[in-house]
Amino acid sequence: MFKRSDYFIITAVMMSFIVSAYLWFIVKDQQQAIFTAIWIPSIFTFGIYFKLCALMGLRK
């Protein structure tokens, strides 16, 4: 059901979340933490786009 690319996207999202939490709670740098947290929806959108392209057969 899941392809390797799906696991890559989920791993990238988890890494972004962990880095964001680290920056917020450990480093106490809220601006960098928020900037890193903004990556999460962008990574999901990137993954959804390529998943839809693959399902519709738009990739060669």
Distance bins in CASP14 RR format, pairs under 12 A and 6 or more apart:
PFRMAT RR
TARGET T0000
AUTHOR 0000-0000-0000
RMODE 2
METHOD distances of the structure
MODEL  1
1 7 0 0 0 0 0 1 0 0 0 0 0
2 8 0 0 0 0 0 1 0 0 0 0 0
2 9 0 0 0 0 1 0 0 0 0 0 0
2 10 0 0 0 0 1 0 0 0 0 0 0
2 11 0 0 0 0 0 1 0 0 0 0 0
2 51 0 0 0 0 0 1 0 0 0 0 0
3 9 0 0 0 0 1 0 0 0 0 0 0
3 10 0 0 0 0 0 1 0 0 0 0 0
3 47 0 0 0 0 0 1 0 0 0 0 0
3 50 0 0 0 0 0 1 0 0 0 0 0
3 51 0 0 0 0 1 0 0 0 0 0 0
3 54 0 0 0 0 1 0 0 0 0 0 0
3 55 0 0 0 0 0 1 0 0 0 0 0
4 10 0 0 0 0 0 1 0 0 0 0 0
4 11 0 0 0 0 0 1 0 0 0 0 0
5 11 0 0 0 0 0 1 0 0 0 0 0
5 12 0 0 0 0 0 1 0 0 0 0 0
5 46 0 0 0 0 0 1 0 0 0 0 0
5 47 1 0 0 1 0 0 0 0 0 0 0
5 48 0 0 0 0 0 1 0 0 0 0 0
5 49 0 0 0 0 0 1 0 0 0 0 0
5 50 1 0 0 1 0 0 0 0 0 0 0
5 51 1 0 0 1 0 0 0 0 0 0 0
5 53 0 0 0 0 0 1 0 0 0 0 0
5 54 0 0 0 0 1 0 0 0 0 0 0
5 59 0 0 0 0 0 1 0 0 0 0 0
6 12 0 0 0 0 0 1 0 0 0 0 0
6 13 0 0 0 0 0 1 0 0 0 0 0
6 44 0 0 0 0 0 1 0 0 0 0 0
6 47 0 0 0 0 1 0 0 0 0 0 0
6 48 0 0 0 0 0 1 0 0 0 0 0
6 50 0 0 0 0 1 0 0 0 0 0 0
6 51 1 0 0 1 0 0 0 0 0 0 0
6 54 0 0 0 0 0 1 0 0 0 0 0
7 13 0 0 0 0 0 1 0 0 0 0 0
7 14 0 0 0 0 0 1 0 0 0 0 0
7 47 0 0 0 0 0 1 0 0 0 0 0
8 14 0 0 0 0 0 1 0 0 0 0 0
8 15 0 0 0 0 0 1 0 0 0 0 0
8 43 0 0 0 0 1 0 0 0 0 0 0
8 46 0 0 0 0 0 1 0 0 0 0 0
8 47 0 0 0 0 1 0 0 0 0 0 0
8 50 0 0 0 0 0 1 0 0 0 0 0
8 51 0 0 0 0 0 1 0 0 0 0 0
9 15 0 0 0 0 0 1 0 0 0 0 0
9 16 0 0 0 0 0 1 0 0 0 0 0
9 39 0 0 0 0 0 1 0 0 0 0 0
9 40 0 0 0 0 0 1 0 0 0 0 0
9 42 0 0 0 0 0 1 0 0 0 0 0
9 43 1 0 0 1 0 0 0 0 0 0 0
9 44 1 0 0 1 0 0 0 0 0 0 0
9 45 0 0 0 0 0 1 0 0 0 0 0
9 46 1 0 0 1 0 0 0 0 0 0 0
9 47 1 0 1 0 0 0 0 0 0 0 0
9 48 0 0 0 0 1 0 0 0 0 0 0
9 49 0 0 0 0 0 1 0 0 0 0 0
9 50 0 0 0 0 1 0 0 0 0 0 0
9 51 0 0 0 0 1 0 0 0 0 0 0
10 16 0 0 0 0 0 1 0 0 0 0 0
10 17 0 0 0 0 0 1 0 0 0 0 0
10 40 0 0 0 0 0 1 0 0 0 0 0
10 43 0 0 0 0 1 0 0 0 0 0 0
10 44 0 0 0 0 1 0 0 0 0 0 0
10 47 0 0 0 0 1 0 0 0 0 0 0
10 51 0 0 0 0 0 1 0 0 0 0 0
11 17 0 0 0 0 0 1 0 0 0 0 0
11 18 0 0 0 0 0 1 0 0 0 0 0
11 43 0 0 0 0 1 0 0 0 0 0 0
11 47 0 0 0 0 0 1 0 0 0 0 0
12 18 0 0 0 0 0 1 0 0 0 0 0
12 19 0 0 0 0 0 1 0 0 0 0 0
12 36 0 0 0 0 0 1 0 0 0 0 0
12 39 0 0 0 0 1 0 0 0 0 0 0
12 40 0 0 0 0 1 0 0 0 0 0 0
12 42 0 0 0 0 0 1 0 0 0 0 0
12 43 1 0 1 0 0 0 0 0 0 0 0
12 44 0 0 0 0 1 0 0 0 0 0 0
12 46 0 0 0 0 1 0 0 0 0 0 0
12 47 0 0 0 0 1 0 0 0 0 0 0
13 19 0 0 0 0 0 1 0 0 0 0 0
13 20 0 0 0 0 0 1 0 0 0 0 0
13 36 0 0 0 0 0 1 0 0 0 0 0
13 37 0 0 0 0 0 1 0 0 0 0 0
13 39 0 0 0 0 1 0 0 0 0 0 0
13 40 1 0 1 0 0 0 0 0 0 0 0
13 41 0 0 0 0 1 0 0 0 0 0 0
13 42 0 0 0 0 1 0 0 0 0 0 0
13 43 1 0 1 0 0 0 0 0 0 0 0
13 44 1 0 0 1 0 0 0 0 0 0 0
13 45 0 0 0 0 0 1 0 0 0 0 0
13 46 0 0 0 0 0 1 0 0 0 0 0
13 47 0 0 0 0 1 0 0 0 0 0 0
13 48 0 0 0 0 0 1 0 0 0 0 0
14 20 0 0 0 0 0 1 0 0 0 0 0
14 21 0 0 0 0 0 1 0 0 0 0 0
14 39 0 0 0 0 0 1 0 0 0 0 0
14 40 0 0 0 0 1 0 0 0 0 0 0
14 43 0 0 0 0 1 0 0 0 0 0 0
14 44 0 0 0 0 0 1 0 0 0 0 0
15 21 0 0 0 0 0 1 0 0 0 0 0
15 22 0 0 0 0 0 1 0 0 0 0 0
15 36 0 0 0 0 1 0 0 0 0 0 0
15 39 0 0 0 0 1 0 0 0 0 0 0
15 40 0 0 0 0 0 1 0 0 0 0 0
15 43 0 0 0 0 1 0 0 0 0 0 0
16 22 0 0 0 0 0 1 0 0 0 0 0
16 23 0 0 0 0 0 1 0 0 0 0 0
16 33 0 0 0 0 0 1 0 0 0 0 0
16 34 0 0 0 0 0 1 0 0 0 0 0
16 35 0 0 0 0 0 1 0 0 0 0 0
16 36 1 0 1 0 0 0 0 0 0 0 0
16 37 1 0 0 1 0 0 0 0 0 0 0
16 38 0 0 0 0 1 0 0 0 0 0 0
16 39 1 0 1 0 0 0 0 0 0 0 0
16 40 1 0 1 0 0 0 0 0 0 0 0
16 41 0 0 0 0 1 0 0 0 0 0 0
16 42 0 0 0 0 1 0 0 0 0 0 0
16 43 1 0 0 1 0 0 0 0 0 0 0
16 44 0 0 0 0 0 1 0 0 0 0 0
16 46 0 0 0 0 0 1 0 0 0 0 0
17 23 0 0 0 0 0 1 0 0 0 0 0
17 24 0 0 0 0 0 1 0 0 0 0 0
17 33 0 0 0 0 0 1 0 0 0 0 0
17 36 0 0 0 0 1 0 0 0 0 0 0
17 37 1 0 0 1 0 0 0 0 0 0 0
17 38 0 0 0 0 0 1 0 0 0 0 0
17 39 0 0 0 0 1 0 0 0 0 0 0
17 40 1 0 0 1 0 0 0 0 0 0 0
17 41 0 0 0 0 0 1 0 0 0 0 0
17 43 0 0 0 0 1 0 0 0 0 0 0
17 44 0 0 0 0 0 1 0 0 0 0 0
18 24 0 0 0 0 0 1 0 0 0 0 0
18 25 0 0 0 0 0 1 0 0 0 0 0
18 26 0 0 0 0 0 1 0 0 0 0 0
18 33 0 0 0 0 0 1 0 0 0 0 0
18 36 0 0 0 0 1 0 0 0 0 0 0
18 37 0 0 0 0 0 1 0 0 0 0 0
18 39 0 0 0 0 0 1 0 0 0 0 0
18 40 0 0 0 0 0 1 0 0 0 0 0
19 25 0 0 0 0 0 1 0 0 0 0 0
19 26 0 0 0 0 0 1 0 0 0 0 0
19 27 0 0 0 0 1 0 0 0 0 0 0
19 29 0 0 0 0 0 1 0 0 0 0 0
19 32 0 0 0 0 1 0 0 0 0 0 0
19 33 0 0 0 0 1 0 0 0 0 0 0
19 34 0 0 0 0 0 1 0 0 0 0 0
19 35 0 0 0 0 0 1 0 0 0 0 0
19 36 1 0 1 0 0 0 0 0 0 0 0
19 37 0 0 0 0 1 0 0 0 0 0 0
19 39 0 0 0 0 1 0 0 0 0 0 0
19 40 0 0 0 0 0 1 0 0 0 0 0
20 26 0 0 0 0 0 1 0 0 0 0 0
20 27 0 0 0 0 0 1 0 0 0 0 0
20 29 0 0 0 0 0 1 0 0 0 0 0
20 30 0 0 0 0 0 1 0 0 0 0 0
20 31 0 0 0 0 0 1 0 0 0 0 0
20 32 0 0 0 0 1 0 0 0 0 0 0
20 33 1 0 1 0 0 0 0 0 0 0 0
20 34 1 0 0 1 0 0 0 0 0 0 0
20 35 0 0 0 0 1 0 0 0 0 0 0
20 36 1 0 1 0 0 0 0 0 0 0 0
20 37 1 0 1 0 0 0 0 0 0 0 0
20 38 0 0 0 0 1 0 0 0 0 0 0
20 39 0 0 0 0 1 0 0 0 0 0 0
20 40 1 0 0 1 0 0 0 0 0 0 0
20 43 0 0 0 0 0 1 0 0 0 0 0
21 27 0 0 0 0 0 1 0 0 0 0 0
21 29 0 0 0 0 0 1 0 0 0 0 0
21 30 0 0 0 0 0 1 0 0 0 0 0
21 32 0 0 0 0 0 1 0 0 0 0 0
21 33 1 0 0 1 0 0 0 0 0 0 0
21 34 0 0 0 0 0 1 0 0 0 0 0
21 36 0 0 0 0 1 0 0 0 0 0 0
21 37 0 0 0 0 1 0 0 0 0 0 0
21 40 0 0 0 0 0 1 0 0 0 0 0
22 28 0 0 0 0 0 1 0 0 0 0 0
22 29 0 0 0 0 1 0 0 0 0 0 0
22 32 0 0 0 0 1 0 0 0 0 0 0
22 33 0 0 0 0 1 0 0 0 0 0 0
22 36 0 0 0 0 1 0 0 0 0 0 0
22 37 0 0 0 0 0 1 0 0 0 0 0
23 29 1 0 1 0 0 0 0 0 0 0 0
23 30 1 0 0 1 0 0 0 0 0 0 0
23 31 0 0 0 0 1 0 0 0 0 0 0
23 32 1 0 1 0 0 0 0 0 0 0 0
23 33 1 1 0 0 0 0 0 0 0 0 0
23 34 0 0 0 0 1 0 0 0 0 0 0
23 35 0 0 0 0 1 0 0 0 0 0 0
23 36 1 0 0 1 0 0 0 0 0 0 0
23 37 0 0 0 0 1 0 0 0 0 0 0
23 39 0 0 0 0 0 1 0 0 0 0 0
24 30 1 0 0 1 0 0 0 0 0 0 0
24 31 0 0 0 0 0 1 0 0 0 0 0
24 32 0 0 0 0 1 0 0 0 0 0 0
24 33 1 1 0 0 0 0 0 0 0 0 0
24 34 0 0 0 0 1 0 0 0 0 0 0
24 35 0 0 0 0 0 1 0 0 0 0 0
24 36 0 0 0 0 1 0 0 0 0 0 0
24 37 0 0 0 0 1 0 0 0 0 0 0
25 33 0 0 0 0 1 0 0 0 0 0 0
26 32 0 0 0 0 0 1 0 0 0 0 0
26 33 0 0 0 0 1 0 0 0 0 0 0
27 33 1 0 0 1 0 0 0 0 0 0 0
27 36 0 0 0 0 0 1 0 0 0 0 0
29 35 0 0 0 0 1 0 0 0 0 0 0
29 36 0 0 0 0 1 0 0 0 0 0 0
30 36 0 0 0 0 0 1 0 0 0 0 0
30 37 0 0 0 0 0 1 0 0 0 0 0
31 37 0 0 0 0 0 1 0 0 0 0 0
31 38 0 0 0 0 0 1 0 0 0 0 0
32 38 0 0 0 0 0 1 0 0 0 0 0
32 39 0 0 0 0 0 1 0 0 0 0 0
33 39 0 0 0 0 0 1 0 0 0 0 0
33 40 0 0 0 0 0 1 0 0 0 0 0
34 40 0 0 0 0 0 1 0 0 0 0 0
35 42 0 0 0 0 0 1 0 0 0 0 0
36 42 0 0 0 0 0 1 0 0 0 0 0
36 43 0 0 0 0 0 1 0 0 0 0 0
37 43 0 0 0 0 0 1 0 0 0 0 0
38 44 0 0 0 0 0 1 0 0 0 0 0
38 45 0 0 0 0 0 1 0 0 0 0 0
39 45 0 0 0 0 0 1 0 0 0 0 0
39 46 0 0 0 0 1 0 0 0 0 0 0
40 46 0 0 0 0 0 1 0 0 0 0 0
40 47 0 0 0 0 0 1 0 0 0 0 0
41 47 0 0 0 0 0 1 0 0 0 0 0
41 48 0 0 0 0 0 1 0 0 0 0 0
42 48 0 0 0 0 0 1 0 0 0 0 0
42 49 0 0 0 0 0 1 0 0 0 0 0
43 49 0 0 0 0 0 1 0 0 0 0 0
43 50 0 0 0 0 0 1 0 0 0 0 0
44 50 0 0 0 0 0 1 0 0 0 0 0
44 51 0 0 0 0 0 1 0 0 0 0 0
45 51 0 0 0 0 0 1 0 0 0 0 0
45 52 0 0 0 0 0 1 0 0 0 0 0
46 52 0 0 0 0 0 1 0 0 0 0 0
46 53 0 0 0 0 0 1 0 0 0 0 0
47 53 0 0 0 0 1 0 0 0 0 0 0
47 54 0 0 0 0 1 0 0 0 0 0 0
47 55 0 0 0 0 0 1 0 0 0 0 0
48 54 0 0 0 0 0 1 0 0 0 0 0
48 55 0 0 0 0 0 1 0 0 0 0 0
49 55 0 0 0 0 0 1 0 0 0 0 0
49 56 0 0 0 0 0 1 0 0 0 0 0
49 58 0 0 0 0 0 1 0 0 0 0 0
49 59 0 0 0 0 0 1 0 0 0 0 0
50 56 0 0 0 0 0 1 0 0 0 0 0
50 57 0 0 0 0 0 1 0 0 0 0 0
50 58 0 0 0 0 1 0 0 0 0 0 0
50 59 1 0 0 1 0 0 0 0 0 0 0
51 57 0 0 0 0 0 1 0 0 0 0 0
51 58 0 0 0 0 0 1 0 0 0 0 0
51 59 0 0 0 0 0 1 0 0 0 0 0
52 58 0 0 0 0 1 0 0 0 0 0 0
52 59 0 0 0 0 0 1 0 0 0 0 0
53 59 1 0 1 0 0 0 0 0 0 0 0
53 60 0 0 0 0 0 1 0 0 0 0 0
54 60 0 0 0 0 0 1 0 0 0 0 0
END
